[in-house]
Amino acid sequence: MKKALTNLLVFLFAINTLYAQNNVTGKIKAKGKVLGLPDVTIKVKGTDEIQTSDYSGEYEILIPSGANTLIFEYTGYQTQEIDIKNRSFIEVTMIPTVSDNPSQGDQVQLGIGYVSKEASTNSVSSISGEGLTQQPVVSLEQTNQGKASGVLVQTILNRSRC
């Protein structure tokens, strides 16, 4: 009887170790920023486990047994793969995909990220900040009116829409 009980305990311990899962928490920031980055996608590589960071950049994700890499993705930032290495807290700094390096040429920000100006198939307009201080306007959105073709700026109930 004693041997059967010992074997049962060893079996239960082995099952528990085999199917062990743990949580990893952390915070995600953008490079050079103090505040957290919200809505970053966090994936456990090789599994279906996915979470997003909250409004302050904090997250918590369940790590299945055998998984050892987290993938962090956010529009406009480089995707990062980070080894878990038995850590329970991982802080991540996201790096923008566009650098301040002038050798990269002109970049255009789209709703889905950045693309080089030459590779863009869309019409591209730019508005500089020069002359805005000399323009008599009541509200900020009025400074952009008439500056780029195809852009309509409307104020409805004190809310601007472009």
N, C-alpha and C positions, 0 to 999 in steps of 0.2 A: 504494500500500500504506500509506504514511504517513497519507494522508487517511482511509482506511478505518479505521485504528487510532484516529485522533483522533475520528472520528464514533462509533465503538464506545464509547470512554471517555466521551464526552459523553452518549451514550444511557444507559449504565450509571449515571452520576452522576444523571441526570434521574430514572431509575427509583428509585434509592435515596432521593432527596429526596422523591419522590412518595409512597412507601410507608414513609417513616421513622416509627418508633415510638420513644418514649422512656418511661422510668420516672419516676414521681413518688413520692417517699417523704415521710413526715411523721409528726406526732404529734397526737393528738386529746385534748383535756382538757375537763372541765366547767368552767363559769365559777366562779371562786373556789376551784378545787381544784388541788392540786399533782400528784396521780397521774393517769395516763392513763386514758382511757375505753375499756374493751374492747368488742368486738363492734359497733362502729359500722359501718353499711353505707356504703360508698363506691361511687358509680356515676360512670361517665363519661357525661355527657349526650349523648344521641343515638346511643349504642352499646349493646352487650350486655355490656360490660366491668364487672364487679362484684367487689369485694373487701370484707373486713371487717377491722377493726383487731384486733390481737392483745391479749393480756391486759394489756399495758402501754400500750395506746393507739397503738401504732406501726402503720404500714401501708406497703404498696408496691403500686402499681397501674400497669399498662401503659396508656399513652395512645396511641391510634391517631392516625395522621396526620389533621389537620383538626379534631380534638376540642380544645375550649378551655375546658370547664367541668366541675368536679367537683361532685357532689351528695352531701352528708353527711346521713344519716338515723339517728335513734336515738329509741326510745320515751321519751316524756316530755321531749323536747328539740325545739327548732325546727329544721326542715329548713333547711340552708344550701347555697346555690349559690355556688361560688368560682371565679373565672377563674384559669386556670393561668398565663397570661402568661409563657411560656418559663421557668418556675421548675421546679427539680428537687426542692425541699423546701417543703412547705406545712404550717404549724402551724395548727390549727383549735381555736377555743374554742366549745364547744356551749353554748347558752343554754337554760335550762329553759323549758318552755311555761307554767308557772305562776309568776307573780311574787309578791312580797310585798305587792303593792298591795291594800289592803283593799276597794277599790271593786269588785273582781272578784267579791266574794261568796264563799260557801263552795265549796271545791273538794273533789272526791272522787278519791282515787287508786285506779285499777283496775289489773288486771294488764296492760292494753293502753295505759294512759296516764291522763290526767286528764279529768274532765268536771265541769260545774257540778252542784251538788247538786240544783237544780231540774230539770235535764235528765235525771238518772239515773232509770231505770225500776226499779232494784233497791232492795231494802231496805238502808238505810245505818245503821250503828251507829258510834259513836265511843267511844273509851276514853281518859279523861284520866289524866294522871300523878299527880293529886292523891290522896293517901291511900295510895299504893303503899309509902311508907316506913314507915307504921304497920302494914302488913299482915305478919304473921309467915309467911314462906314459905321453903322450902328452895332453890327454883330460880326463875329468872326467868319461865319459862313458867307457873308456878303463879299469878303475879300477874294473868294474863289469864283464868283459869278463872272462868266464871260472870259475866263482865262484859258479854258481848254474846250475844244469842240466836242460835242456829244455829252457834256456833263451838265445836268440840270440840278440846281440847288434850290430847294424849297424849304420854307419854314412853315410848319403846320403845328399850331398849338404850342408854340415856343420850343419845338423839337426840329432839328435840321435833318433833312434826308437828301442824299446824293444819288 
